[in-house]
Structure formats: C-alpha cells, structure tokens
Amino acid sequence: MTDLSTRYMGLDLKNPIVVSSCGLTKALQGIQNCAAAQPGAIVLKSLFEEQIVAETAALTAESVHATHTETIDYLEGYGRLLGPREYLQLIRDAKKTVSVPIIASINCVTHERWADYAKQLESAGADGLEINIGFLPNDSSENSTMVEERYERILHTVRTHVSLPLALKVGPYISSFAHLAERLGNDRVEGPPFTVGWCGPGETEKKVRWRGADALVLFNRFYRLDIDVDSIKLAGGNPYSTSEESHLPLRWISLLAGRLQCDLAATTGIHDGRDAIKQILAGATAVQVCSTLYQNGLEQIGVIIDQMQEWMLAHNYQRLDDFRGQLSQAKSANPDEHERMQYIKALVGIE
Ligand SMILES: Cc1cc2nc3c(=O)[nH]c(=O)nc-3n(C[C@H](O)[C@H](O)[C@H](O)COP(=O)(O)O)c2cc1C
C-alpha cells in the first residue's frame, strides 16, 4: 500500500493535494464539497487587505492593485458579500463541519493595517494562514530592495502577531528570487544595522530573531492581460491555467528544494497526477490545484491521487519521501549543470 501522507507547514496532511484559494472555497457548502473529495488541505478564498481596511474606511472600486483574477472577483461583488466578520464565521463553521485542515488566506500588499486581524483568524480556529502577496511591482519609483522588503515586512509583522503556521504565496516578478526565497524561508538572527527597519521602539540595539515562513507557495498566477483587437479594448485572459504553465514552479522548486528550511508548495498548472508527481520529484511538499477542479470537477482530486498511487506502485515507491526532491538541484550529481545542460540539450540541433 502506498502512503501519500505529508507534513506541510507544520500540518499533517493525508495527501499532498491542496485545494488552492479560489471561488470553490468561498462558502461553507463549497468547502464541504471540497472536503468530501478528500484533499490534504483546503485554502479558503482570500480576504482582501482592502476588505479589512474597509471596515473603517470607505473603499472605492478603483483599486490600483487590480492585477489578479481574485481582485477582479472581489471588485465584481464577492468582497461586498463576505466581510472580515463573515470570514471568521466561515472559518468557525468550516472547522466544526470538516476534518480536513483549513488554511485561511489574506491577499495583501502592505504590512501596516491588517496584522491584528491575523490574530482573529487564529482565534477562529484556522489551522494555518496563507498570505498571498498580491502585488505586481510596476512602480518604477520602488527599487528591487524596496519590493523585497515589502515581502519581509509583511511576514515579520504577521509572525509577531500569531503563532499560526504561515505560508507565503508569492509572485515570480522578483529579480533575484533565490536570494529572496532564502530570506523569506530561513530563520536567522538579525542585528543592527537592520536591512529592514522592522524593529520596534527601543529595539534598535538588540538582535532580532527572524523566523522564516513555514512554506513558500510558488507562484501566484497573475491576472492575464489581453487585448481584444476587434473592440480595441483591454480584455481579461484565460482565468484557467494549462499544464504547460507548471514549468515555472517546477524550475524554482527544483532549484530551491533542500536549500531552505521551509516547505515548498507548487501552484499553477497542476492538472493531473503526472503534473503533481513532477513537482514532488522536484522537491515540493504539497501541490495546489485550482483550474483543473473548475474544468474537471472536484472528483479530479481522487483521480490525481489514484494516478499518483499507480505511478508509485509501478516505481516501487511506498512513501512520498522515497522520491521527493530526487530531481532537485541539491540532489543532482552535477548541480552546476542541473539546468544548463537541459537548456543546451533542448536547443542544440533545432534549426
Ligand atoms: C476564479 C479564481 C479565483 C481565485 N481566487 C484566488 C484568491 O482569492 N486567492 C489566491 O491566493 N488565489 C486565487 N486564485 C489563484 C489560485 O489559487 C491558483 O493559484 C491559480 O489559479 C493557479 O493555479 P491553477 O493552475 O491550479 O489554476 C484564484 C483563481 C481562480 C481561477
């Protein structure tokens, strides 16, 4: 018998298939339907930082951060239906009625205004929190250090408010991703001068213990901008991914696995058992699925699990750890050539 159990961001999961944050997990019935399909965990639909802030300030629909599918979703009405209080109730109700771990999700762009709310998510019973940094670095006055500090500040602020397992879902638009991943995913002790001005009053002299995220989720799939040449207007691209898009998380998971203290989860382009197996061979602890559930129904979770078990049996693997990370750069006999040789092989001979 194969054993698909895994420990992800400090949570024991029956299997590594996680329903990613999306409309399927926005209401209790949807969460119960997902749970019936027996995934390893469920990430709730994100609550927006703007929604939390809107409790005290009026929100205009003219969000400057309208770059994600979920942002559009929010502006189209979801956000007005489900506020921060209802979100806490959704967590309580979900925890009462399903046994699959429930991971709350916040889509945020800053660290300042919503960290207290994270405490309430913890009190409501969430098993973990996924922070989706829904931020497209398109402001030329913000340099790469400022962009990276934004990520670090968000993580540090939430860390100081809650002891919940934390995952950071990040975008790929970072100039030195391996460097940032190390800063976000590893623990360290930071002394003055602090790279990020996160220490509180009177703390400037002492060392600050930095705790990295429990998991990095690679990568946010940004809203696809398209152009309709008939109407000559901006248009939204396909909200659903294809398996072809899984090469981006695959590359970075294979490069980072075994080098960080935190877990890595893949999101974007995982549609079937083979896609999931690839990510685990690269070093993922969990894989998140979304588009394939919209396209094939929730029963696809069972299909992916069956396909994984069949493959494991055929290759004589009993547990995920028997092959996890086998094709990561860290386990490669020629780490320097891990990617370069594939690149050369792929291009040589093509005229
Ligand atoms: C309709 C829809 C709504 C989504 N809403 C959210 C959200 O609220 N928060 C979030 O982090 N990701 C959201 N996503 C992104 C998914 O969680 C996932 O990362 C992305 O779709 C890529 O995975 P896939 O290739 O399996 O679809 C949404 C995706 C879709 C299609």
The ligand as a MOL file (V3000), in Angstrom:
LIG
                    3D

  0  0  0     0  0            999 V3000
M  V30 BEGIN CTAB
M  V30 COUNTS 31 33 0 0 0
M  V30 BEGIN ATOM
M  V30 1 C -11.6660 32.0820 -10.1060 0
M  V30 2 C -10.3680 32.1010 -9.3570 0
M  V30 3 C -10.2930 32.7750 -8.1340 0
M  V30 4 C -9.0790 32.8130 -7.4440 0
M  V30 5 N -9.0290 33.4380 -6.2340 0
M  V30 6 C -7.8600 33.4310 -5.5230 0
M  V30 7 C -7.7970 34.0210 -4.2360 0
M  V30 8 O -8.7620 34.5550 -3.7010 0
M  V30 9 N -6.6100 33.9780 -3.5740 0
M  V30 10 C -5.4940 33.3770 -4.1040 0
M  V30 11 O -4.4490 33.3350 -3.4420 0
M  V30 12 N -5.5300 32.8130 -5.3320 0
M  V30 13 C -6.6760 32.8150 -6.0320 0
M  V30 14 N -6.7180 32.2370 -7.2660 0
M  V30 15 C -5.4770 31.6350 -7.8010 0
M  V30 16 C -5.4180 30.1390 -7.4910 0
M  V30 17 O -5.3620 29.8910 -6.0970 0
M  V30 18 C -4.1960 29.4840 -8.1380 0
M  V30 19 O -3.0170 29.9360 -7.5060 0
M  V30 20 C -4.0930 29.7800 -9.6340 0
M  V30 21 O -5.3390 29.6110 -10.2720 0
M  V30 22 C -3.0660 28.8610 -10.2910 0
M  V30 23 O -3.3570 27.5080 -10.0400 0
M  V30 24 P -4.0520 26.5550 -11.1550 0
M  V30 25 O -3.1260 26.4940 -12.2930 0
M  V30 26 O -4.2090 25.2330 -10.4380 0
M  V30 27 O -5.3510 27.1810 -11.5020 0
M  V30 28 C -7.9250 32.1830 -7.9840 0
M  V30 29 C -8.0150 31.5140 -9.2100 0
M  V30 30 C -9.2110 31.4640 -9.9040 0
M  V30 31 C -9.2610 30.7350 -11.2100 0
M  V30 END ATOM
M  V30 BEGIN BOND
M  V30 1 1 1 2
M  V30 2 1 2 3
M  V30 3 2 2 30
M  V30 4 2 3 4
M  V30 5 1 4 5
M  V30 6 1 4 28
M  V30 7 2 5 6
M  V30 8 1 6 7
M  V30 9 1 6 13
M  V30 10 2 7 8
M  V30 11 1 7 9
M  V30 12 1 9 10
M  V30 13 2 10 11
M  V30 14 1 10 12
M  V30 15 2 12 13
M  V30 16 1 13 14
M  V30 17 1 14 15
M  V30 18 1 14 28
M  V30 19 1 15 16
M  V30 20 1 16 17
M  V30 21 1 16 18
M  V30 22 1 18 19
M  V30 23 1 18 20
M  V30 24 1 20 21
M  V30 25 1 20 22
M  V30 26 1 22 23
M  V30 27 1 23 24
M  V30 28 2 24 25
M  V30 29 1 24 26
M  V30 30 1 24 27
M  V30 31 2 28 29
M  V30 32 1 29 30
M  V30 33 1 30 31
M  V30 END BOND
M  V30 END CTAB
M  END
